Amino acid sequence: MAQRRPLVAVAAPEGAGLAEAVLEAGGEPLEVPLPAPPPEWGVALAREWAADALEVRLRTLSPGALLFDARSAAGLAGAFAAALRVGLPAVCASPPRGAFAAALAGLGARPLREEPAACAVRLAEEGRPRAGDLVESFALANALRAAAAMRCGPEAFVHLAALAREAEVQGFDRMVRVMVPDVPGIARPGSPWLRQHGLPGLLSRLGDDLHGGALTVCGRLEETLPPELPPPPEDPPAGRYVFVEARASGAEALCSLPAGAEEPAGECSVYLSEKSAARAVRWERVEPGSLIVVVGCGPRGAPGLRRLDALGEALREAGLRAPVLTDGLAPEGEGGTWVSMFTPESAARGVIGRLRQGDFLRIDLERRAIRTSADPEKFSRRDYFGASRARGYGYAARYARSALPALEGAGFG
């Protein structure tokens, strides 16, 4: 009697070739398409949608392992979250196209010295390690550092927070605040250095900060790294991350700053959507010296935590270097100064929703504080801009009513 092939669920874009690779590695692929979320959804809602849909399919098919890839960080995070819930081994096959692929390598889900399909077939036979075995504090610290070293924006931090919550790992929010500002930039996706040395080289350059004993799909992390440390990149990404607070209200945000950036400051130019802000930039309606404020883009407002790619593109095309303050996400790979993930968001009655046209705002980087010229008494009496989109009973409406803050993963509350 012929030996039964190990069953491997394959969730990947069409044409990725992963099903064929599983066959060649001796496994039986079960192709499971990842659902495409509506384009207006934010990245956290798209992740939850993918995770829920894939979880149902995995419980129905009962494979031995999951092999996955996706074109977006939300898709990658959703696939791994589904494997966490079902208790499956999960192997990421994504190339280093973004910070979250690097994070998954740091987490131990992306094999560094074995073909992903062969790794998935092996794990389908062995049954361990499962996705939940990988998600612990040391591995999450590795993942955070790998993502921050790419300087691609904060989306990866949100998805890692969601995975930590799925795995019931405590203290991740503090980990982000302590570690991320101190991680040096190493290489951006697509850089010559990263093409030459890959994710193993990136992780090696983290040095003594890396927890080499963390478990991966191919053994301990230290066993999968190159024996010799690759040379440092000639042009590492500059810039830094700084967490700032509005101490009177308890609000918080993450600053993404280019090298040599001055303190973000200016008169607020307030917009209730990314679309209106991008249009104002393109129509040259943003005055020099303004600080662009975009509300209604957080987990409950967007809904789903919008990444402001369109605004980033508009600023780049216009050559405008105005700082941006938002309860949404800074775009991946954009330059300029972004103060994003403002929490509480405007839809949760955060103070960002009380800012008005002409208010002067300054981000005090030395004291890590947010300061405004508005009269405190008058400010407290203002109404909030950026209402929640929690209308009806559909998936997005249910999410918007209960969504958690960005640094708690922005999942269902």
N, C-alpha and C positions, 0 to 999 in steps of 0.2 A: 504494500500500500504506500502511495506517495505521501511524503511528509507534508503536512499542511503548512502553507506559508503564513508568517506572522501578518496580522492585519494592521495596516497603518493608515489612519485617516490623513488625507492630504487637503489642506485648506490653503489655496494659493491662487494668484491671478491666472487667467487663461494664458497658456503658452509658456508657463514657467518651467515645464518639463520635469516637475517633481514626481508625478505619478510614474513616468517612465524610469526615472532614477530609482524609485522604490522597487519596481519590477527587476531591474538589473541587479539590485542589492539582495534579491531573494525574498522580498516581501510582496504582499498583496495590497495594492493601493485602493482606498475607498475615497473617491474624490468628493469633497464637501465644499461647495462654493461659499465664500464669505458674502453676506448680503451687502449691497451698496446702500448706504444711508441717504436720505434726502440731502441735497447739497447745502441747504440752509442750516443744517444742524451743526452744532459745535463739535469739537474733537472728543470731548468726554461722553457726550450723548451717542456719538457714532461708535465709540468703544463699547459702551454698554449694550447697544443694539447688536453689534457683532458678537459679543460674548454670550448674550442670551440666546441668539439664534443658533450659534455653533454648539452651545451646551446641549440644546435639545437634540441636535443631530448626533452628537457624540453619545449621548445616553441611549439613543435608538440603535446606533450601529455597533456599539461596544467594541471599538478597536483596541489594540494593545498599546498604541502610541499615537501621537499627533505630530505631523510634520507640517510646518506652516511658513508662509511668507505673505506679505501684503505690501501694497504700494504706499501705505500711510502708517504712521506711528500708531494711530488709533486702531487700525486693523490688526497690527502686530500685538498690541496690548490686549485687544479683545480676544484674540485667539489664545494667548497664553492664559488669560483669565478663565476662559472656558475649560482649559485643561486643568487648571487649579481646582475648579469646582467639581469636576468629574473624577479627579484623582488619577490622571493619566501622565505618563512621561510626555514631555513636549520638547520638540527640537525646532529651533528657528533656522530657516535656510536663507534669511535675508542677507544680501550683500551690505557692506557698510555705507548705505546711502544716506543715513541720518543718525542723529544722536541716540534714538531709541534702539536701533540695531546695536550700537555700541553698548548701551545699557544692558541689553539682553545678553551680550557676550560677557559683560561683567557679572551678570546675575548667574551665569553658567548655563544658559539655555541655548546658546549658539556654539556649536563645536568649533574649536580652533585648529584641531589637527586630524579631523576625521570628516569625511564627506557627510553632509547632513542626512541624506537618504540612508546611507549605511548605518549611521548612528541611530536613526529612528527605527530601523528594522531590528537592530541589536536590542534596543530598549524594549521594543514590543515583545521580544522573546524573554528578556530578563525581568521586565516589570519594574525596574528601579534604575535610577532615581526618578521619582515622580516630580511633577512640577512643584508641588508643595514642599518637597524635600529641599529644593533649591532656595526657596524664598525665606531667608533668615537674615538677621541683622548684618552679619559680616558681608554676605553676598549683596545685600541692598546697598551697603556702603560702597562696595566695588562698582556697582551699577551706577550709583549717583556720580561717582568720580569720573567714570568713563564718559557719561553723558555730558557733564560739565566741561570736561577737557576738550570737547568738540566745539564749544561756544556756538551752539545752534539754537539758542532760545530755550525757554522753560517748559515746553510741552512734555518732554521726557520726564521731568520731575513730577508732573501731575499724574501721568500713567503709572509711574513707580509707586506713588502714594496709594493709588487704587489697588495695585497688586499687593502692597503691604497690608492694606485693609482686608483684602480677600483672604490673605494667609493669616490674619489676626496677629501680625507683628506689631508690637507696641513701640512708640517712641520715634516713628519715622519722621513726623513733622519737625521734631527737634533736630534730628539728624540732618535734614535739609538745611535748616537755618545755620547750623554750625559748620557743616562741611563745604557746602557749595561755594561760599565766598572765597575759600582758601585754595581751591583747585586751580592749578595753572592751565592755561590753554596749551594744547599740544598740536592738534591738527584738525582741519575742517574736512567734511566729506568731499571727496573728489580731488583732494590735494595730492601732488606728486609723492609726498612722503607717505601718505596713507595708502596710496596705490602700491607703493613698494613694500611697505612693512605691515600693512593690514591691521586688523584689530588686535592680533597678538602683540604687535609692536606698540600699539597705543596703550594697551594694558601694562606692558613691561615698563613703559616710560613713567607710569604712576609710582614706580619705585617702592619704597618701604611703606607707603600709605596703602598699598594693595594687600588684601588679606589672601595670601596664597593658599591657605588651607581650606578655603571655601569649596564646597562641592560643586561640580559641574556635570553635564551629561557625559563627559569623557574622563571622569576621575577628578582629582584635586586640581584646582586652577594652576598651581605652581608647576604641575607636571605637563601642562599644555602650552606653556610659554616658551619662547625661543631661548636657547641656552646662553646666547650673548645679547646684551642690551643693545638695541639699535641706536644709531647716533641721533642726537636731538634734531628736530626739524629746523631748517634755516629760517623759516618764516612762520613761527607758531601764531595762532590767532591771538590778537591782543584783546584788551578789554577785561571787564570784571563784572561780577554780580555783587549787589549790595541789598540786603533787606532793610527796609525803612518802616517806621511806625508813626502814626498820628496818635500820640500817647494819651491825649485827652479822651479820644473816642475808642481807642483800642484797635483802630484800623491798621492794616499792614499791606505792603506791596513789595515786589521784587524789581530792583533796578538792573537793567542790562545796559552797561556803559561801554562805549568804545574807548580806546586808548586816549589818554589826555583829555577826556571829557570834563567840562566844567559842571558845576552843580546845575541840575535841571531847574529852570525858573522861568517865569513869564506870566503874562496876563492870560487867563484861561479863555480858550476858544472852545466852547462846549457843544458836543454833538450827541444826539440820541441814538445814533447807529453808525456802524462803520461805513455804510454806503454814503451817508450824508457827509461824513468827514472826508472821505476820499474825493467826493464831488467838489467839496470846498477847496481842497488842495489843487485839483485839476483846473478849477475855474479861478485860481489865484485869489481866493477870498480869505486866506489865512494871512494875517498881518505879520511882518517880521517881528521877532521877539516873542511871539505867542507860544503858549504851551497848549497843545491840542489835548482835549479831554474827551474821551469816547466812553459813554456809559451804555448800560443795557447789553453788554457782551459777556457777562459772567455765566456761571452754570445755570442759574434760574432765569436769567434775562434773555440769553441768546435764542433758544435755550441750548445748553450743552457746552458752554465755554468756547466762544468763537476765537479763532486765530486770525489776526487782522492782516492777512496777506494782501488784500486789495489796497488797504491804506499804505502798507509798506511799499507796494509797487508804485502807488501814486506819488509818495514822497520821493522815491528814488528817481522817477521820471522827471519830476519837477525840480530836482536838485535842492530840495528844501530839507534843512537839518533841524527842524523844530522837534523838541522833545514831545513824547506822547505819554499821557497818563490814561490808563484804562483798567476796567475790571475784567477785560478779556485777556488774550494771550499775545505776547509779542510774536511776530512772524519768525519763521526759522531762517537763520542765516542773514537777516537784514542787519545793516549797520545802523548808526544813529543811537539815540538815547530813548529807551523804552522803560516806563514804569508800569508794570503789568501785574495781573492777578490781584488787583486791589480787593481786599477783603475786610469787612463785608462788602459785597457787591451792591450796586444801586438797587437791584430788584429785591434785595434783602434789607432794604432801608439803611444801606451804608452811607457814610458821609460823602462819598464821591458823588452821590446823587443830589447833594445839596449845593454843589459848586455851580456858579453862574458865570455868564459871559462877563469878562472884565475883572473877576477876582484875581488877585495876585497870589501865586503859589510858588513855594520854593522847597526843593528837596535838599535838606541839610545832610550831606553825606558824612561829614565828620561826626555828627551826633546821631546819624541814622534816623532823622526825624522829618516829618512832613509838616510844613508851616504855611499858613495862609494869612492874608491881610484882612480877611472878613471879620466883622465885629462878631464876637462869640455869641452874644445874645440874639442878634438878628439872624445869624447863621443857624442857630438851633430852632428858629421858628419857620425856616424855609420848608416848602414841600420837597418831596423827592422826585427826581427825574428817573426814568428808566424802570418802568413797572415790570413785574413778572409776566411771562407769557403763559401762565398756568390756566388755560381755558380749555374746557372740554374734558374728555375722558380718554383720549388717545395716549399712545406711548410717550410722546414728547410732553404732553400736558402733565401726565403723572410724574414724569421725571422733574419737570420744572417746579412742581409743588414741594418736592422733598430733597432736591439736589444738595449735596454737601459742598463746602468751600473747595477752592482749587487745590490747596495744599493738603486737603484730606482726601484727594482723589477725584472730587467732583462726581462721585457716583450717586446712586439712589441712597437717600438717607433713611 
